[in-house]
Every structure is written in structure tokens, then in C-alpha cells.
Amino acid sequence: MSKKKTANRLFVLTQSYFREYLEDQRGMSPHTIRAYRDSLKLFFEFLSDRANRPIERLGLDDVTSEAVRSFLKHLESKRSNTPATRNSRLTALHSFCKYLTRNDLARAANYSQILALEFKRAPTTRATYLEPEEMSSVISQPDTRTALGVRDHAMLLFLYNSGARVAEALAVRPKDLRLTRPKQVRLYGKRRKERVVPLWDETATALRHLIDLQSCAPDDRLFRNNRGEPLTRNGVDYLLKKYVALASRKNPALRRVHVSPHVTRHSCAAGMLQGGNVLTAIRDHLGHTSVATTNRYLTTNLQMKTEALERFWKSAGLSPARKARWKPNPDLLTFLDSL
């Protein structure tokens, strides 16, 4: 097979991997598809530089385990990627090679070597979240006397109430909402999975006000910018940081928190955990595939760990008896003689 035909085969399989496999067969979310796209783009650019050939002249023979190992080293040494980022790139390459294995049997042994490459152990990071009173302070910041303030207040309430991923929240339309009892929203998560999440009365009222104000049609995106276009992930990030900065004027502790839209999701989970909800209920609320993912909030909730330690301390009978408070001796010489 000529080099040109091999290169064309790589292009054809890459295209079908995204269009037919990830989108149609697996139903991957747009966010996941973009992440995999970026990883493969970086990999092909690395191969092109390494082989000193343009990307369009790369072929399936260039996709080797040795090339992937070099690429992973390049990510950490040249691009200063963390082990977690390096692992996410390898996840994308594993997925791509699984597809290639089924569609290019001649090189199956080569792809299996790539699939055997292991992930690097990465330190577990503590999930960042805000306490309920901190979230309440942030949610109260928008000026609801303005149209944008009504939108922002409803959006912050919705994110905290639902624990939705930002992409899920931005995809919500009025037809997904039920604002009469039982008040709820239907969310579409990863791999097109649906889940129904209950809404607080306050959230339902704020959303109803927003719908009336914007004259939303059932199929319109609910959260839109001042031009009437759907809000973006960057837009939500900007607004959240803006209101956290305003809330930090009265609560300086917020200045030390790196806030992103995902923090509202963590805050929802931590609040539910503090409220006594079982992990399976929190898993279903957040749309986690496994309770093992939800379990991380048990290790990050400082308040619950503190309370548990205090209960253990008391039940063990280790609390010391209170001693009389020390008072200074007014007679300095007597004190010195007593030493």
C-alpha cells in the first residue's frame, strides 16, 4: 500500500472515529468529543514534528507505542502537563486505538501495545466547595431589580440546587422544567443520560420569573446573554467569579477560594452530605455513574470529619476535666522563690 493511501486511511478512520463512533454509536457529549479531538490534534502535531512531515502525510504506521511513549514524555517535559492531564491524553489515545484495532486488523498487535501503556499515578486533589452560608452569600449578590440580575440569580440558584454540570445547565430549555408540584428539571448528562432533579420552591420561582421576563419559547435555551444568545461556559465562569468577588467583601475567606462553575456542583454535593443524605441519593442527584465517584466528598468534607472526631472523642471518655484557670501571682518575689 502506498504512503498516500496509508495516510488517507488514517484520515478516514479518524473522521469515522469521531462522526460514526463517538457521536452516533457511543453518544459521547460534545465536551468529551472536544477533549478527545484536542488530544489527537496534539498527538498528530507531535508526530508531524517528529517525522518532519506535514500532518496530511502521516499514516497508520506512525501510530506506534514508542511514538505514544515519546508523546507522553513530551507532554510532561516540554508542555509541563500534570500527571492528570497526561492521563487524560492517554485516555483519548486508548479510545482511538480501541477503534483502530477493530478497523485495522493488520496493525492490531501494535495497537494492543499502546493499550497496554499504563496511567501514571496522580495525586488526588481535594474537591473545592463552598459551605452553604458561603453559597448563600454568593447567590444573594445579583441585583434582581435588573433583567440581567434576575438571570444571574436564577442561574446561581439553579446550579447550586441541581448540582448540574455547567454544560447540562446551559442546555436546559423551558420544556425541560416542571414548575408546579412536583417541581423538577430534566437534565441531559454525559452519554445522553437523562435524570430528573427536584427543585426548591425558591429556584422554581426564580426560573418562572426569568421565563416570563425573557418571553422564552419552550425550545429556547433558558440562560442567555444580553444579546439573546445562549450563555457560554466562559460566560458562566466570568459571572460566578464576579459574584464571588462581591461576596468576599463581607466574607474575606472567599478570596482564598479558586472558584469555577464546577465548584457549585461540589458545593451541592457537600451540602447534601452535610444534610444527612446517603451517597446513593447524592450519586443519582449528580448523575454519577458509580458511587465511587461520589465517595470523594466523604474525604473532603472538613466539617463532617471534625464533627465525627468530636463525637469519637466524647464517646471514648477522653474529654479532660476542666482545670481552674491560672491567675498570675501579684507577688513577683514569691513567684520566683516558688520555682
N, C-alpha and C positions, 0 to 999 in steps of 0.2 A: 504494500500500500504506500502511495506517495506521501511525502511530508504534507502537501497541501490537503490531501484527502483526510489524513490523520488530524490535521488542525481543524478542518471543517467538522470532523466527527466530535472533537472536544467542544466546539461551539454549539453544535446541535444538541449534544447531551446536556450541556449547561443550560441551554434555553428550555429544554423539555423538563429538566430537573425543577426549575422554578415555576414554569407555567402549568405543567401537567401533574407533577408530583406534589410539590409543596402546596400549591394553591388548590388544585382540583381534588387530588387523592387524599392528602393529609389535612387540608383545610386549615393550614397554618395562618396565624394572624398576620396582618400587614407588618406589624412591628418585628416579628420573628423573621419574616422574609427579608426585611430590610437589613436586619442584623446579619443574616447568612450572606446576603448579597455583598455587604461591606467586607466580610471576612474573605470571601472568594476573590473579590476585587483586589484586596491587599495581597493575597497569595499569588494571583496571576501577575500582578505588577512586580512582585519579588522574583518570580520565575523569569519574567522578561528581562529584568536587570541582570540576573544571574547568568542567563544563557546569551545575553547580548543580542536578543532577537525581539522584534515587536510582538505584542501580545497576540495579534492575529496569526502569527506563525508558530505559536505554541501548539503542541499536540498532546495526546493522551500519554505518550511515553515520557513526557516531562513531569507527570504527576507521580512521583516516587516517594517512598518512605524516607529516603535520605534527603530529598528536597523539602519534605514537610518538617523533618527534624531541624534542618537549617533555618527554615522559615520561623519556627517556634523560638529558636535561639535569637534570631534577628529581632523578633518582637520584643524580647526582654532586654537585649543588649543595646540595640540601636534605637528602638522606639520607646524604651523604658516602660513597657507594659507590665502591669502587675500579674502575678500568677492567675488571678481570677480572670483577667482579660485574656491572657494566653489560653486558658482553658476554654473560654467561650469561643475563641477562634478555632480551637481544635474540635470542639463540638460541631461546628459548622462543617469542617472538613470531613469529620466522621460521617455526618449525614450525607454529604455529597458522595463520598466513596462507597457507602452502602448502596446508593443508587447506581453508581458506576458498576459495581460488582454484578448487579442484576442485568445490566445492559451492555457490558463489555467483558464477556466471559474470558476472553483471551488474556486479559490482564488481571483476572480475579485474584491470583496469588499475590500480586503487587499491592492491590487494594487491601487485602487482608493484613498485610504488614503495616499499612497505615492505620487500619482499625485497631491494631494491637498496641499502638502508641498510647501510653498512659497519661492521665491527667496529673498535673503537679499539685501536691498538697498546698492548699492556700489557707492562710489564717482566717478563722471565722470572725467576721466583723459583727459588732453589736448593732442590732437594728435601732435606728434613731427614731424616737417618737416623742410626742408632746403629751404631757399629763392633761387630764380632762379640763382643769381650770385654765391651762395654757391655751388649749384649743378654743375654749370658750372665749378667751380674750381676743384671739385672732379673728374668730368668726364675728365678733361684735364690732370690728373696725370699719367695714364698709358703710358709707353714708347712704342709707336706704331712702333718702329723700330724692336721690337721683336715679335715673334708669340704669346706669352702669353699676351703681351701688346695689340696687336690687338684684341685678345679675350676679354680682360678686358674692353677696350674702347668700343667695340661693346655692351658688356653686360650692362655696366653702362648707355650708351645711350638708349638702348632698355628698360631697367627697368624704366627710367625716362620718356621716350616718351610714352610708353604704359600704365604705371601705373599698370602693371601686378603684381599679387601676385607672390612670388618667385617660388612657385610650378608650376604656369602657364608658367612662363618664362623658367624654366628648362625643361618643356615638349615640347617646340617648336622644330619643325623639319623644314628643308628647304622647304618641301612640303606645310607647313602652311604659307609660305611667298609669297607675290607678290611684287617684287622689281622693277617693271615697273609701270607706272601710270595706275590706282591709286594705290600708294604704300600702302600696308596694311599687317596685320598679322591676322590670325585666332587663337583666344585663346580659350582654353577649361577650363572653370572655375568650380565653385562648382556645384555639382549635374550634371556634364557633360554639363553644359550650354555653348553654343558657342556664341562668339561675335567677330566682326571684328573691328579692331582698325587701324586707319590711321598711317602711319609712316612718319617722317620727311625725307627730302632728305638726311641729314647727317646720319641718322640712317640706311636708306636703303643702302647707300654707305658703311658704316662700316660693315654691315651684309654681303653684297656681297663680300667684301674683306676677311671676315672671312671664308665664304663658300669656296671661291677659295683656300685660304691658307690651309684649312683642307681637301680639296677634299671631301666634305660632299656628301653622297648619300641622296636622297630625304627623306628617312625614318630615317636617323641618328639624334640623338639628336644634337642640334646646339651648345650648350655650354658644352664643355668637358674639363677635366683636362689634365695635361701633359702626362698622360698615355693613353689618348684616351677614358677614361671612363666618363660617364655623371657627370657633376658637382653636388654637393650636396648642400642642404640648408646651412650647416655649412661652406662649401667652399665659397659660395657667401657672407656669413656673414663675414668671415675672410678677403676676398678681399675688401669688402666695407670699413671695419674698417681700413684696411691698407691704402687705398687711402684717406680716411678722415683724417687720421693722417698726411699724407704727405701734404694735402691741408692746414691743420691747421698751418703749419709753416708760411704761409703768411696770414692766417686768423685765429687768435687765438680764435675767438668766437666759432669755430668748436670744440674746446677742451671741451666745456661745453655741447655738444650735445651727448646724448646716441643714437648711430646710429645702426639700424638694417635694413635688407633688406626691411621691411615694410615701413621704413621711405621714401624710394624713391617713394613708392605708395602715401603716404601722400603728398610728395613734388609735385608730378604730379598734384594731386587734387587741392592743394593750388595754384599752378601756373596757372592752368586753371581758377580757381575762380578769381584770380587777373587779368587775361586776359579778363574778362568780360563774360565768358561762363555761361550759365544758369545751374541750378542744375540738370535738367533732362539730359542735354548733358553730364555732368560730371558723373552722375549715370550710363548712358549707356556705357561711356568710361571705367569706373572702373568695371562694371559688378555687381553693387549693385542691390539687389532685390527690395529695397524700397528707395525712395528719402530721407526718414527719416535718413537713414544711412549716406547719402551724406551730409545732413544738418549740421552734426557736424563740417564741415570745415568752416561754417559761423561763428561759435563761437570760432574758434581757430586762425583765421587769423588776427593777430595783426595789420598788415599794413592796411587792409581794414577797421578795426574798427577805427583806428587812422584817416584815410582819411575821413571816414563818420562823425566822430566827428568834424573835422576841417570844413567840408562843412556846418554842422549844426551851428557851432559857427559863421561862416561868414554870413550865410543866416539869422540868428537871429539878426544880427546887434550888436553883443556883443563885437566885437573886440575893445579894448580901443585905444583911440588916443595916438600916440607916445608922450611921455614926453621928455623934454630936459634932456640930460644926466647930472647926478650930477657930479660936479667937486669939489675937496677939496679946502677949503679956506686956502690960504697960511698964513693968519694971525691967529695964534692959539688963541691969547687972544680975538680977535674979535669974533672968532667962539664960544669960551667958554662963552663970555658975551651974545651971542645971544640965548643961551639955556634957 
